[in-house]
Amino acid sequence: MFALTLSCVRSHNSRSFSVDERFKNIKEDSLVHITGKLDSATSDVINIEVPQFDYKSKVLGVIDDIFDTLKVVCLETAENCIIGNITQMEILRDTIYIRDQYMAKGVFAFDMQGKFLNRFGAIGQGPYEFVEPTDMHVTDDAVIVFDQWQNKIIKYRHSGERISERRIPFLCFMMMELSENSYLYRGINSDNIHMPSILNYQFWHGDSTNNIDKVGLYREYNKYGTYLSWQHLVRSVKPNESYFYSDINDTIYQINTDGGFIPKYKFDFKSNHNLEHRLFDNPRANKASNQGDYISLTSFQFFDNYVLYSLRTATRSTMVLQNLITKEARYYNSSYIYKSNLSRLLFLTDPIARNDDWFVFNVRASKIKDTYEQVKTESKWWEDAPLSIIEFDKNLGEKVSEDSNDVLVFAKIKEF
């Protein structure tokens, strides 16, 4: 089944804190260290066996093997809402919140039909302005924007009105509000070199007065290279429904409202998993990656008893849907699309969000348009495809242009 809804130089400014001011509120002896190691005595860890398929095979199924319904939303493209790249997306109460960190450098709101609603804040260094929206967190009460370059957390109402802003006395690149007075910060290989107690940990927990009371998820400073993708952190406005994937030990942790990390899922890679790739200055890393020997999660989302995750080598991405109860898994190679009977224009690689029972992907309109222009006269591309799918793809191909905003694809899974 399918449905179609059509609506269609990075500056690094100097920090505001001197070295002494930056760390004056942090007391090392108050840090509570949480190693993040698996502890079977205190947690029930579910083992997930990653399917053993031929990573080098050109055909690993199509999107039809995982999804049975697609719904497409084209984001409105107008002068006040042009988005270069979607860095992050969250959905709350039928409103889509989008962060574009590098090109538009803005935070935008759209409705579920893709109509532009609002833009939060502005670029600058004045009150309630940001040099770059490094991170975003949407809660029931506010849209929170973090600017790494000014060490500033800005809160707006969903209507766009200003609420508050404050600066933090340390360096990080990601944050989330766990409760009114509970914040979680992430900083990997940061330059907080005057605080050695936090250098070896990925996350720090603090309150609204910037006091850090605990740190979590140990990693030896400057030893590991890791993806800095926000997609490794799945946030929720609901308590105890946020998760983080650590590729150092292939574990997904549940984050509680106190900032604690509870190991919940351990991924068991049987083959083609080169752990040495994660070390800095490893001469074998690039070679292994180029040979397709390194596989790691690049994104994940949960729904009921299912987890949808993306595995990636240097050359391609594979999506896996796994039933956490039966352990059965289905998967597809995102580049193998011309046999799909859902769409032969939509390359679905990483789920960027979830909305109820829909997984949400973003696809560049320019990629859709380029593919459509290349294949629209090729009868083999739609060979054996139902007429409805041909019409679906052609309507989409004619609707978007090279300059259109990204297309959002809502995909509903086939339960098994």
N, C-alpha and C positions, 0 to 999 in steps of 0.2 A: 504494500500500500504506500501511497505517497500523497503529499499535499504541498501546495506552493502558495506562499504569501509573498508578494512582491511589493515593496515600498522603496522603493530604492533611492650639529657642531658642538657638540657637547661642551659646555663651559664649566670649568672647575674653579669656582670662586674660593677665596681664602675663607677659612672657618672664622666664626665670630668669637671663638673662645681661645684664650691663651692656654698654654699647657697646664698651668696650675689651676685655672678655672675649670678646665674641662673635666678634671677628675676630683674636684674638691668634695663632691657629695658621695663618692664611692668609697666604702670602707672594706678593704680586702678581708679583714678578719670576720666580716659578717656574711661572706659568701658561703652558700650551702651547695656543695658540689653534687651533681647528679650525673653519674657516669653514662647512663643510657645503656648499660650492658644488659643482655637478656638475663632474666631471673625467673626461672620456671616456678620458683616457690611463691612468687608474688604476682605472677601474671600468667594468663592463659594465651600462649602464642600460637597462632594458626599458621601452619606450614603450607606454603603455596609452591607447588612444583611447577616451574616454568616449562612449558611444552618443549619437547625435544624434536624440533623440526629442522629441516635442512635450511639453515640461514642463508645459503647461497642460491637456493632455488628461486627462479623467477616468478613462480606461481605459488602462492600460499592462500588461495581463496580470494573472495571478493567481499565487499561490504554487505552483500545480501546474506552472508553466512552469520552475521552478527546482528544486523538491523533489519527491521521489517517496515519501518515508516520513516520518511524524511520530510521535514518541514523547513522551508527556506525563507529567511527574512533578509531583505536587502536594506542595509542601513542608509538612511537618507543622506544624500551628498549635497551639502550647501556650503556657502562661504563660511558660516560660523560653526560648522561641525565637520570639517575635512579631517579625516584620520589617516595618518601615514601607516602606522603599524599598531595592531592591538597587542599591547604588552600584557594586559590583564583584564579579566572580565568577571563581574559578579552580578547575580540577579536577585532582586528582593522585591516582593510585592508587585510583580508584573512590570518592573522597571529594570532595564539593562544598564549597568554602570561599566564604563570602559575607560581604561587608562592607556594613553599613548605617551610613553616616556621620552622617546627620542626625536620624533618628527613634529607632530603637532604640540607635544609637551603639554598635554591637557588631560582633564578628567571630564567625561561626557556622560549624559543620561539620555536613553532612548526608550520609547515604549516597545511593547512586544510586536508591533507591526513595523518597527524600524524608524518611527518618526522621532526626530530630534526634540528633546525636551529642555535640556539645560547644559551649561558648561560651568564647572566649579573653579573658582579662583582665577588667577591670571599669572602670566610669567613676569617675574620681577623679584626685587629684594625688599619690597615694602611690606607693610602689614597684610597678612593673609595672601601673600604672593609667594610663588615658589620658582626657583631657578629651573627645577626639573621635578616632575612628580615621580619620585623613585619608587614609591609603593602606595597602595590604596587599600583601605579596609572599610567595608560597608557594614554598619550595624543597624539595629532597629531604629536608633535615634539619630544617626549621623553618617555622613560620608567623611572619612578621615584620610587626609593626604599627607604623606611623609616626603620631605625634601632632604635628601642626603647631603646636599651641598651647603645647606644652611642649618643642618641639624635641627630641623623644625617640623613639628607635628601640628597640622592645621585641621580644625573641625568645622564642617559646614552642616547645616540642616539639609534635609533632602530637597527642600525648596531652593536651596542655594544660599540662604542667609548665613552669615558668619556666626560661629559659636565661640571659639577660643583658638588660641595658638600658644605653643610653648616650645622652648628649645631644650634639647637634651645634651648633657655634658660628656658625651662619648660618641664614637663613630660607628655607624651600622648602615645597612642598606635595606632592611626590611623590618616592619613592626606590625603588631596586631593588638587590639584591645580585647582582653579576655573578660573584663568586667569594668565597672566604673573606676576602680583604683588598682587595676591589675593589667600590666602591659608586658608583652613579649617582644624582644628585639633579636635580630639575627645579624651576626657579623662574622664572616669567614675571612681569615687572614687580614683582619683589619689592622690599622696602624695605631691601635691603642697599646702601644708598646710599653707605656708606663704602668699598665695594669696587667702584669704577667699572669695573674690568677684567672683572667678571662680569655686570654689568648688561645688557650687550648680547648675552648668550648664554642659550639656553634650558636647557642642561644643564651640569652640573659633575661631574667625576669625582674621587673621593678614596679614601682608605684608612680603615681602622678607627681611625686616630689623628686623623681629621678633617682631614688635609692634603689640599688641593685641588691636583692637578697638571696638570689640563687642563680646558678648557671647550669646548663645541661647539654648533653650529647658531646662527649669527649672526642676530640680529634687533635692529633699532635700538630702544633703550629708549624706551618710551612712545610709539612710533610706530604699532605694530600692535595691533589687537584680535584675539584669537584664541580659539577654543574651548579651555577648560581641561579638557576631558573626558579621563578616564583611558583611554577607549576609543581614543584616538589612540596609545596605547602598548600593544602586544601583547607580553606577557611570556611567557617559557618557562623551565622549569628546565633545559632543554638548552642547551649552549653555542651561541652564534651563531644562535639561533632567535627572538630578540626583535627587534621592529620598531617604528619610530615614524613617524607620518605628520605632516609639516609642511605646514600649509595656506598658509603664506606662499609656498612655491614648488611646492606640489602634488606633493611627492616623498615616497616611503616609503624610509626608511633602515634598513639592517640594523645592529644594535648588536653589536659584538664584545666579547669578554670583557675587553678593555682599556679599554672605554668609548669606542671610536671609532665614528663614524657613517659607514657606507658606503652611498652612494646606489644603490638597486637598481631602483626603479620610478618612472617619471615619468608623471603623469596629464595627458593632453592634452585639455583642454576646448575643443571647437570653437565652442560658443555658450553663451549664457546664463550667463556666468561673469564676474561683476563683481569684479575685483581690488580696486577702490577700497573695497569693503565692509570690507576688513580694516583700513583706516586709522581711527584714533581721530578723533573730531570731524569725520567726513565727513557733510555734510548730505544727500548722495545715497544713503547706505548704506541707511537704513531704507526710503526710497521704493523703491529698487531691489529690496530684499528683499521688500517687500509685493507687488510686481508679479511676483514669482517669477523675477526675473532673476539671482539669485545662487544658485549651486549649489556645494556643497563636500562633501567626505567627512566624515561624522560617526562612522563606525566601519568597521572592515575586519577580515577574517580570511582566512588562507591554508589551502588543502588541496591537496596535490600540485601540479598545474598550473593550479589555479583560485584566483581571488581573489574574495571576496564582499564588497561594500562598499555603504554606504548613502549616497545623495545626498539633500540636504535643502534645500528653500526655506523661506520663512517659514510656508507653509501645509501642506506635506505631505512625506512621505518616499518615496523610490523605492529599492528594492533591486536591485542589479545583480550578476549572476554572470558572470565573464569567464574564458574559457579563455586562459591566457597563451601557449599555443603557437599555436593557430589564430586568436586574437584575436576569436573569436565571442563575442557577449554575449547574455544573456537577462535580462529584468527584469520587475518587477511593481510596481504601485502598491499600497502596503500597505493603503490604505483600500478597495480594490476586492476584496471577499472573498466576496460572496454567490454567485459562480459557481464557487467552488472545490469540488473533489471530494476534498480532503484534510481540510479543516475550514472551517466557515463561522462559527466563533466566535473563531478565533485570529488576531489581528493581529500579524504578525511584522515588526518595524521595524528593529531593530539587533541584530546578533549580539553577544552579551555574552561568549561564550567559545567554545572548540572542544574537543571530546573525541573523539579518534581521527578517524573520518570523519563525525562529527556536528557540525553547527553548533548552538549553544545560544542560545536567546532566552528572555527573561523577559516574561511577560504578567501584568498586574494581574488578580487574581481578581475584583475588583470590576468591572472592565471586561467580563470574560467573563460575569459574572452579570447585569450591566445589559443587555448585548446579548441574552443568552438570554431574559430576562424580556420584552424588547421584541418579540422575533420568534418566540417559541416557538409562538404560535398563528397565525403568518403562513405559509400554505402556500407562498407565492411564494419565501420565503427559502430553502427546501430544494427548490424545484421542480427536477426533473430530477436530483436528487442520489440516489446509491445509498442503499439502505436502511441499509447498514453505516455510512455517513457520518452519516446522521440519528441513528442509535443512538449513535455515537461522540460527537457534539456534545451530545445530550441527556443522556448519562451524565455528561459533563463539566459541563454547565450545572447539573445537579441536585447534583453532588458539592460544588462550591465555594460559598462564601457571600461576602457583602460583606466579612467580617472575616478571610477566609482569607489565608494568606501567598501570595506570588506563585506562579504556575504556571511551571515550566520546560518549554520545548518543545525537544526534540532533533530536528533536521531533517537528513535525508540528501539530498544533492544528486543531481540527474539529470546524469550525466556526458555530455558531448557533445564 
